[in-house]
């Protein structure tokens, strides 16, 4: 299995300085303490998917041509068309 998360971590303390909220409020409602943020506005979900595939291939070498399908689910696509999976 491969995966990737961006290096930049936004925690609730930092987020509370950006918007009117607090760590306690966020934790009590959604239970999130930190989130990984892709800071480069020129990169998107397809970049994250490509990095995940690169990590998969680095850790579990196999013939990429043996893959029949790639499934990508996201609520933050790069564009409405073409699909993020086709860009990956």
C-alpha positions as a Markdown table, in Angstrom:
| # | Residue | x | y | z |
|---|---|---|---|---|
| 1 | Unk | 0.0 | 0.0 | 0.0 |
| 2 | Unk | 1.2 | 3.5 | -0.7 |
| 3 | Unk | 0.2 | 6.9 | 0.6 |
| 4 | Unk | 1.3 | 10.5 | 0.9 |
| 5 | Unk | 0.6 | 13.4 | 3.1 |
| 6 | Unk | 2.1 | 16.9 | 2.7 |
| 7 | Unk | 4.8 | 18.0 | 5.1 |
| 8 | Unk | 3.1 | 21.1 | 6.4 |
| 9 | Unk | 0.9 | 20.4 | 9.5 |
| 10 | Unk | -1.7 | 23.0 | 10.6 |
| 11 | Unk | -2.6 | 22.4 | 14.2 |
| 12 | Unk | -5.6 | 23.8 | 16.0 |
| 13 | Unk | -3.5 | 26.3 | 17.9 |
| 14 | Unk | -2.3 | 27.9 | 14.7 |
| 15 | Unk | -5.8 | 27.7 | 13.1 |
| 16 | Unk | -7.3 | 29.5 | 16.1 |
| 17 | Unk | -5.0 | 32.5 | 15.4 |
| 18 | Unk | -6.3 | 32.6 | 11.8 |
| 19 | Unk | -10.0 | 32.4 | 12.6 |
| 20 | Unk | -12.2 | 32.9 | 15.6 |
| 21 | Unk | -12.1 | 29.4 | 17.2 |
| 22 | Unk | -10.2 | 27.4 | 19.7 |
| 23 | Unk | -8.7 | 23.9 | 20.0 |
| 24 | Unk | -11.4 | 23.0 | 22.5 |
| 25 | Unk | -14.2 | 24.1 | 20.1 |
| 26 | Unk | -12.7 | 22.1 | 17.2 |
| 27 | Unk | -12.0 | 19.0 | 19.2 |
| 28 | Unk | -15.5 | 19.0 | 20.7 |
| 29 | Unk | -17.2 | 19.2 | 17.3 |
| 30 | Unk | -15.0 | 17.4 | 14.9 |
| 31 | Unk | -12.2 | 15.7 | 16.9 |
| 32 | Unk | -9.3 | 17.0 | 14.7 |
| 33 | Unk | -6.1 | 18.2 | 16.3 |
| 34 | Unk | -3.9 | 18.5 | 13.1 |
| 35 | Unk | -4.3 | 18.5 | 9.4 |
| 36 | Unk | -1.8 | 18.1 | 6.6 |
| 37 | Unk | -1.9 | 21.0 | 4.1 |
| 38 | Unk | -0.6 | 21.2 | 0.6 |
| 39 | Unk | 0.6 | 24.8 | 0.6 |
| 40 | Unk | 1.6 | 25.2 | -3.1 |
| 41 | Unk | -1.5 | 26.6 | -4.8 |
| 42 | Unk | -0.2 | 25.2 | -8.1 |
| 43 | Unk | -0.5 | 21.6 | -6.9 |
| 44 | Unk | -3.7 | 19.7 | -6.2 |
| 45 | Unk | -5.2 | 16.3 | -5.5 |
| 46 | Unk | -3.5 | 14.8 | -8.6 |
| 47 | Unk | -0.1 | 15.7 | -7.1 |
| 48 | Unk | -1.0 | 13.9 | -3.9 |
| 49 | Unk | -2.1 | 10.8 | -5.9 |
| 50 | Unk | 1.1 | 10.8 | -8.0 |
| 51 | Unk | 3.2 | 11.0 | -4.8 |
| 52 | Unk | 1.2 | 8.1 | -3.3 |
| 53 | Unk | 1.8 | 6.0 | -6.4 |
| 54 | Unk | 5.5 | 6.9 | -6.3 |
| 55 | Unk | 5.7 | 5.8 | -2.7 |
| 56 | Unk | 3.8 | 2.5 | -3.5 |
| 57 | Unk | 6.3 | 1.7 | -6.3 |
| 58 | Unk | 9.3 | 2.6 | -4.2 |
| 59 | Unk | 8.1 | 0.2 | -1.4 |
| 60 | Unk | 6.5 | -2.5 | -3.5 |
| 61 | Unk | 8.0 | -2.7 | -6.9 |
| 62 | Unk | 5.8 | -4.2 | -9.6 |
| 63 | Unk | 5.1 | -3.7 | -13.3 |
| 64 | Unk | 2.9 | -0.6 | -13.5 |
| 65 | Unk | 1.5 | -1.9 | -16.8 |
| 66 | Unk | -0.2 | -4.7 | -14.9 |
| 67 | Unk | -2.6 | -2.2 | -13.3 |
| 68 | Unk | -6.0 | -2.5 | -14.9 |
| 69 | Unk | -7.6 | 0.5 | -13.1 |
| 70 | Unk | -6.9 | 3.3 | -10.7 |
| 71 | Unk | -9.7 | 4.5 | -8.4 |
| 72 | Unk | -9.4 | 8.0 | -7.0 |
| 73 | Unk | -12.0 | 9.5 | -4.7 |
| 74 | Unk | -11.8 | 13.1 | -3.6 |
| 75 | Unk | -14.0 | 16.0 | -2.6 |
| 76 | Unk | -11.3 | 18.4 | -3.9 |
| 77 | Unk | -10.6 | 17.6 | -7.5 |
| 78 | Unk | -8.0 | 19.6 | -9.5 |
| 79 | Unk | -10.7 | 20.4 | -12.1 |
| 80 | Unk | -14.2 | 19.1 | -12.9 |
| 81 | Unk | -12.8 | 17.6 | -16.2 |
| 82 | Unk | -10.6 | 15.7 | -16.8 |
| 83 | Unk | -10.9 | 13.4 | -13.7 |
| 84 | Unk | -8.2 | 13.5 | -11.1 |
| 85 | Unk | -7.6 | 9.7 | -11.6 |
| 86 | Unk | -6.8 | 10.3 | -15.3 |
| 87 | Unk | -4.2 | 12.9 | -14.4 |
| 88 | Unk | -2.6 | 10.5 | -11.9 |
